[in-house]
Amino acid sequence: MDTIFFNTGAPLFVQLYEHIKLKVSDGTMPSGSKLPSKRKLSVQLNISVNTVEAAYGQLEAEGYIEASPRKGWYVVHLEETAAEEIGEQEKAEGELSPSGHAIDFSQTIDPRKFPFKQWKKCSIEAIHKEELFHTGHPYGEEGLRKEIAAYLYRARGVRCSKNQVMIGSGTQLLLDRAARALKIDCFALEDPGYHRTRDTLKDYELVSIPLDEFGMRSDLLKESKAAAVYVTPSHQFPKGTVMPVKRRLELLEWAAEKNNRWIVEDDYDGEFRYEGKPIPSLQSLSTRDDVIYFGTFSKSFIPSLRISYMILPGKLMREAESELLSFKQTVSRFHQHALELFMARGFWEQHLNRMRTHYRKKHRLLLDQFRQVFQNRIQLIGEKSGMHVLIEVFNEMSEEELIEAALQKGVKVYPSSIYCVTAKPIRPLIFIGFGGVTEEEIVKGLGLLKEAWF
């Protein structure tokens, strides 16, 4: 192991982990190479054994190294294509992109944590299935629907059978199909709320309902003529509010007051909560079969896989069965089978647990750095869960000026105004995603934002 020059930015175990990962990815440490023992490396680098253990543990979790009993730690054989991709990613992170951004606080996942080895194993097995040559069921593959139903009951308390699960390539497509099945005229939407939901439902009458500190205002919902309401109760998008049980029950009471009222619950990143105990899903609290539950693998696995799902109430499926069956399945059977195997063999929940730990560490670092760097010059909003936060900046700059000033320093941040209809904030709110940035980029990026804004 060559000498590592540690800096004062990221934690030591992160710097050691990144150093070894780069050596493995670029071939400097080829497969089969033996790593120093934890104690020997700690003495060599003058760091604690716990620091080395944390770095080795992360490398092992991601499949870069493995322990051989009574022999030590060895570099795992990486597929050439995967290693090349990682190497190019590392190279890109150290350079400015053509548009000039080195640090991008966007809505994305961390590709460095992808479980290449397990996913490849499941994909190779899935590609040999004979049924791939034939059109699948309109609702999706039975095996994957069964795995999703079982997982949702364990993780979110969602009660459903595999027959209530419908798979599709993205929440927008599934929302369009659900809206057609409901056969209603007016939807209530959160304001601010996800702009693509408004785009999907643009052919219906839409009512924008403002938020308070508990989420969508149920009193204003009751005054509207909406027959269905779309909400993101686990982590309101974009403000990050976690809707308490009392407000959830108020929404369920609204739906129960009249026949043919519906709640659309989008649990887009419900897997990631960092404070307190998980709050049950709306669907699990309902006793009237009037909640349509949406979920996706885009935040927790791969956005480009385009696999989302919705859980339809039994009575709605019976009433709209002929219409729902008229659509062909939009997700490839190959990817469905691969994901089914990935879930059935426990790889999915292993990956999810690792990502929770990983994002929790980055989330904690992000909040600590914001408070340390900016102190009382900004206000954090929606920081208890999910993979983004909003920040209110206490200066006289507009949203556009804040974003442009950040770009001039090589940092890309995002507007929140696109999610607002009538609920305009007093000061601009800037959207900061942290899923795809490294710990070093968080530290460096927030320092650059302070220079840009103050």
Summary of the structure (lengths in Angstrom):
residues: 454
radius of gyration: 23.6
end to end distance: 42.0
largest distance: 71.3
contacts: 1456
relative contact order: 0.13
helix: 46%
strand: 16%
